[in-house]
Amino acid sequence: MRTVGAMGVAFLVAMLPAQGWAQTVLERVEAHLASEGMVVTYGQIDRSDERGFVIHDVQLGPPPDTDGVEISIDTWSIAAIDTEALEVWGIPAFLMMSAEGAVIYPPEPMGPEAQAVFGGDTIRGDLSIDYALDPETGVLTLDHLTVSLHGVATTTVTLSLGNVTVEHLHDGSTANVAINRLGIVFQDHGMMGRLVAALAGEFGGDLEATAQSMVADLNRDFMSSPLRGVRQAHDIINAIAAMIADYQAPGRLSIVAEPVAPVPLDALPIMSDPAPWFEAMNPVTDYDGPTRPGDIPKSR
């Protein structure tokens, strides 16, 4: 088993600083991780070349006697990566990467509600990302970013951005960048049921009363928010409320925004006044669970 320095979680490869190594992708990653002063070990190597690698039994964490998040990964792979942009700009212009069988060990115990949701003091799951920038059109397409937390939920994000350049990848700026499309799909695998059960103590163990209270709190908070008059936001809240009502077996939640015209990231004050952004994005929400959004009695 080989040991070198390590940086951290699965996105580390997408953020490697330019180093200019004329080596395989795995060797470049190893050299960078060693410079970070943390520790990574891995076992079997199935593939290692100038395009990517597949390694097994990966362990990531801080140096001995140092506190920090520790991560283990059954299989970590990069199928394709833009090494030229990686070396010049620090972030590759295209990347296909996955981390299967990942376990995150937080340095401090999680709270009781989080432990109930995740089933203990660790977070287990898989991650997959596939994106590419077309330098000729300036369109960056995130084919998918999928995070599947075992026994909790799976979330998949798709995205299309316009007016993106390699300079944006280099400095992290969003000047002139616009959203062409945004999609989010959320599938519950037990999260809502565990959360309701964790909160049921306040209601004498009554799960139904707990779910009703959660819906009431959600609606109350929404009605006091800047988005209370935005139809698209109301649709999302109704769908989340339906998911809570279906806590025993929630359906799939899908939110897809395909604005008529690209929405500039910097043109709208998303944080201070999100209503215009929501209206411009015009997201369409769909929930396919037993409870239809909007059908929950007002008493909830």
Steps between C-alpha positions, in 0.01 A plus 500: 500500500630841403483811720521865391359838608126563445265794470153368579169420339412386151499848345869546580607393152282768344678766700864402468733800456708516186828316550618411148590135566572283195363188669191284515186647652542284811860614544394863465230450759742324734759777471243766574351309791843453651548878495181545703643325806219251543500125445355272233552128456365269234522137404441348159552710185283385211598783267746788498588703190503852359117515489402369840512220752302241693619421852348305789501502881577871521547666839510879532567690819719736701849412622530280811404670827312770307125556510307516177253326275598151392364341184520150360404412141457149362566609141616844384523552127560770242392395150603823328657828603634803315858494622603800288244727664578336832862606475434847357184611681473273804156360414452262207268604219350151501486229763338160545550373853335268749549392859318178587451370851618817672480531878552836673610495865437844654757611761221574749187295576196612308189623679220256585279608208785462250591162647138391462493607135838348406466195723804573715811715520612443142369610160502231232440549131615530141590801287516544124571811293524557126543849353662663201567850370475564127754782450358589158143559617578594861243249626586299810278195530469309823361172370447393859619539854351211693539454874340184635500471879434139596166456671438875487443653156638546150535846348589565137578847367525590131606843378580698187688829524576744220783751443747290699872529428806327636570824686183440700638159597824664600372781723157368598321813378147498356517821296275475192420135578134410447284200588348324200348210689491359852357168612478336842361153569465380858403146595449419867635165618392529864612849601156647563379204703811507717475875550134482602580219742790698648274801566202299625614516862355850524159354410499194721622279219206587274652491151195643326480795739872559447460507121206738528704733721792493254267596214348781707846635587604483134194692384534759775865566418419525129219750555742728685766476227558730198381217276150472644345666192698305240296222344801291399638507855157413638494193274830383646380549858179309425704211359728490806194507726359204307828313549477556875141376500620189313785445746449123502555470123571835330498530124752663270537879498610665175570869443594608147567858396528579129469879482382664179824702496826420680502639854822692587646390831618848595203700375251407772546537878422135571573514873346837589200481265452149360151557356613646161749216462232237558267670255773524235605138546135386495563157656246223444448268796373144486441260788373147434424385855165382641411850624453755225652843568233738622271221624619515862229636732567848634503356853840360416 
